[in-house]
Amino acid sequence: AANLGLSTVRDFEKGRRQPHPNNMAAIKTALEAAGVIFIAENGGGAGVRLRK
């Protein structure tokens, strides 16, 4: 879990605000722990996928 307030995540998802860098890192870490892999732009285009 990213240990962020629900309103922080909702506002970010709705484009209402940009999260602070430490909150963005917490979100990324939580997603990676759940099996999400972030693909860099130089990897054929930016994106995400689920680990097998």
N, C-alpha and C positions, 0 to 999 in steps of 0.2 A: 504494500500500500504506500501511496505517496504521502500520506499524513497531511493532506491539504483540506481546507474547508470546501464543502460542496459548492458553495457560491463561487469560490475561486475557479473551480473546474468548469462550472456551468458558464460563467462569464467568458472564460477562455474559449470554450467550445462554440459559443454564440458570437465570438468576435468582438465582444464588448471591451475587452482589455487584453493586453499582452502580459503574460505572467513574468514575474521577476526571474532572473536567471537561475536562482537556487530552486524556485518552484518548478521551472521547466526541467531542470536536472532531475528533480524528484519524480516528476511525471515520467520522464524517459526511463529512469531506473526501474520504476514499478512496471512499466510496459515490457521492458526487456526481461524482467523476472518472470513475467507471465508468458514469455515465449515470442515476443515481437522482435523482429530483426529490422533495424533501420538500414536502408540501402543508400549509399552516398550518390550524389549526382554523377560522379565519375564512374559509377558502377552500372552505367547504362541508363541512367535516369533516376532521380530521387524517388524513394518509395519505401514501403514497409511490406513485410511478409511475416507469416507465422513460422516458427521453427518446427521442423518435423519431429 
